[in-house]
Amino acid sequence: MARNRTIYDFSYKERRALRHKIYWIAGFICVLFAVVQILFSFLLFPVVVISDSMAPGAVPGSTVLVSPVVSYNRGDTVIVKPKVVEPLNFFQKALNEIAAFISFQQFRPFESRGEFSTTPSLRRVVGLPGDTVYMKDFILYIRPAGSSHFLTEFELSDKAYDVTVSNLPSVWDTSLGVAGVFPELTLDEDSYFLLSDSRTDSIDSRIWGPVPGKSIAGRVLFQYFPFSLFGPM
């Protein structure tokens, strides 16, 4: 049975135009991919939330946009660099970026999602350099440098946010585990006290200690996926 012939079977000019169109589309996709990668490397980059440490503000599966070129203020949500980085070879890095681009940042085949030590952490800036802080009932009290009295983290933050505390037994010792109480601590220069919004089941500066500025990869600007949660953070 003879197949149906098209104009491309008879016209060299049309075949050449089709090839040019294919090359143009392929070139456009490559340039778009390169522009997106440059944008993500130097101005903005997406991060997929994989835990509920910042609930209710950010939930697992949501995607946020992070800028590495902005300063950090009290109340900001930031990305903390992982303590241990597993090196990837060029082939693995390339496949990671291609898969992330195609899946709208939802999938990277060579990214470990279950280990805290190998993945960035989303945390909130609560204490700034020079602050003296202490915690009571999972709430941070802060005396900024030059001030004579303490205020709660909510009174000092320019951004409104909520924290969650799991229901604990009435006899629970809040100094155990991820502590809900600790004595006064003064932050050194370029040291930040970072806390999760989910206060009873997440690791943060109560375990790590104050975090140096060089360990912060960037500030979260927007949550853009799912679209129902779109908005600044």
C-alpha positions in Angstrom: 0.0 0.0 0.0 1.6 3.3 -1.1 1.9 5.9 1.5 0.4 9.4 1.0 2.9 11.8 -0.3 3.4 15.3 1.0 4.7 18.5 -0.5 8.0 17.7 1.2 8.5 14.6 -1.1 8.5 16.8 -4.2 9.9 20.2 -3.1 13.5 20.6 -2.1 12.7 24.2 -1.1 10.0 23.1 1.3 12.2 20.4 2.8 14.9 23.0 3.4 12.4 25.4 5.0 11.2 22.6 7.3 14.8 21.9 8.4 15.4 25.6 9.0 12.2 25.7 11.1 13.3 22.7 13.2 16.8 24.2 13.7 15.3 27.5 14.7 12.9 25.8 17.3 15.8 23.7 18.7 18.0 26.7 18.9 15.3 28.8 20.6 14.8 26.0 23.2 18.6 25.9 23.9 18.8 29.6 24.2 15.8 29.7 26.5 17.3 26.9 28.6 20.6 28.8 28.9 18.9 32.1 29.8 16.8 30.4 32.5 20.0 28.7 34.0 21.9 32.0 34.1 18.9 33.7 35.7 18.6 30.9 38.3 22.4 30.9 39.0 22.8 34.7 39.6 19.5 36.4 40.3 16.8 33.9 41.3 16.6 30.2 41.7 13.7 27.9 42.6 13.7 25.6 45.7 11.2 22.8 46.2 10.0 22.6 49.9 10.4 19.0 51.0 9.5 19.2 54.7 6.9 20.8 56.9 9.5 22.7 59.0 8.1 26.0 57.8 4.4 25.1 58.0 1.9 26.7 57.9 3.7 29.3 55.7 5.3 26.8 53.3 4.1 23.2 52.9 5.8 20.1 51.4 5.7 20.1 47.6 5.5 23.9 47.2 8.1 25.8 45.2 9.7 29.1 46.3 11.9 31.6 44.5 15.2 32.6 46.2 17.5 35.5 45.5 21.2 35.2 46.5 21.8 38.9 46.1 19.7 40.5 48.8 20.2 41.2 52.4 18.5 39.5 55.3 16.1 41.2 57.7 14.3 40.0 60.8 11.4 37.8 59.8 12.8 36.8 56.4 12.7 33.2 55.3 16.1 32.1 54.0 17.8 29.0 52.6 20.6 27.6 54.7 23.4 25.8 52.8 23.7 22.0 53.6 26.3 21.0 56.1 27.6 18.3 53.8 27.5 18.6 50.0 27.8 15.3 48.0 29.8 16.2 44.8 28.1 15.3 41.5 30.0 14.8 38.2 29.3 16.8 35.1 26.9 14.2 33.7 24.8 14.1 36.9 24.7 17.9 37.2 23.6 18.2 33.6 20.8 15.6 33.9 19.7 17.3 37.2 19.3 20.6 35.5 17.5 19.2 32.4 15.1 17.2 34.4 14.4 20.2 36.7 13.8 22.4 33.7 11.3 20.0 32.1 9.5 19.2 35.3 9.1 22.8 36.5 11.7 22.1 39.3 9.7 19.2 40.7 12.3 16.4 40.0 16.0 16.1 40.1 17.2 12.4 39.6 20.5 12.9 41.5 19.2 15.0 44.4 18.9 13.4 47.8 15.6 14.5 49.4 15.6 12.6 52.7 18.8 13.6 54.4 19.2 16.9 56.2 22.9 16.9 55.8 22.8 16.9 52.0 19.9 19.3 51.3 19.4 23.0 51.9 17.1 24.0 54.7 14.3 26.6 54.8 14.4 28.6 58.0 13.3 32.0 59.4 15.7 34.8 60.5 14.7 35.6 64.0 17.9 36.8 65.7 20.3 39.3 64.1 24.0 40.0 64.9 24.3 41.7 68.3 21.0 40.5 69.6 20.7 38.9 73.0 18.0 36.1 72.9 16.4 33.5 75.0 13.5 31.1 74.5 10.5 30.4 76.6 7.6 28.1 75.6 9.0 27.9 72.1 8.9 31.7 71.6 12.1 33.7 71.1 12.6 36.8 73.2 15.0 39.3 71.8 16.9 42.3 73.2 18.4 44.1 70.1 21.9 45.6 70.4 21.6 49.0 72.2 18.2 48.2 73.7 17.5 47.7 77.5 14.5 45.4 77.3 13.3 42.2 75.6 10.4 41.9 73.2 9.0 38.8 71.5 10.1 37.8 68.0 6.6 38.8 66.7 6.8 42.3 68.1 10.2 43.0 66.5 9.5 41.4 63.1 8.4 43.5 60.2 6.7 40.4 58.7 3.7 38.6 60.2 4.1 34.8 60.5 2.6 32.0 62.6 4.4 29.2 64.4 3.1 25.7 65.2 3.8 23.8 68.4 2.7 20.2 68.6 0.5 19.1 71.5 2.9 18.0 74.2 2.1 16.2 77.4 1.7 18.6 80.4 4.7 17.0 82.1 6.9 17.3 79.1 10.4 18.8 79.8 10.7 21.5 77.1 14.5 21.5 77.6 14.7 18.1 76.0 14.9 17.3 72.3 14.5 20.5 70.2 14.3 22.8 73.2 11.4 25.1 73.9 13.4 26.9 76.5 17.1 28.0 76.8 19.0 30.8 78.7 20.3 34.1 77.3 22.7 34.0 74.4 24.3 37.0 72.6 24.9 36.7 68.9 28.3 37.5 67.5 28.9 39.8 64.5 27.6 38.2 61.3 25.7 35.5 63.3 22.0 34.8 62.8 19.6 32.9 64.9 17.4 30.9 62.6 14.2 29.0 63.6 11.7 26.8 61.9 8.1 27.8 62.1 7.2 24.3 63.2 8.9 24.6 66.6 8.6 21.1 68.1 9.8 18.8 65.3 12.4 20.6 63.2 16.1 21.2 63.6 17.4 24.8 63.6 19.7 27.1 65.6 18.6 25.5 68.8 20.7 22.5 67.6 23.1 24.1 65.1 23.8 27.2 67.2 24.0 30.7 65.5 24.5 30.5 61.8 27.2 32.6 60.0 26.1 34.8 57.1 28.2 32.8 54.7 26.1 29.7 55.4 22.9 31.5 54.1 22.4 30.9 50.4 19.7 33.5 49.8 16.4 34.9 50.8 13.0 33.6 49.8 11.1 36.2 47.9 8.0 34.4 46.6 6.1 31.2 46.8 4.8 30.5 43.3 3.7 26.9 43.3 1.0 25.7 43.8 -0.7 28.7 42.4 -3.2 28.8 45.3 -0.3 29.8 47.6 1.3 32.3 45.2 2.6 35.4 47.0 5.5 37.0 48.8 7.2 35.4 51.8 
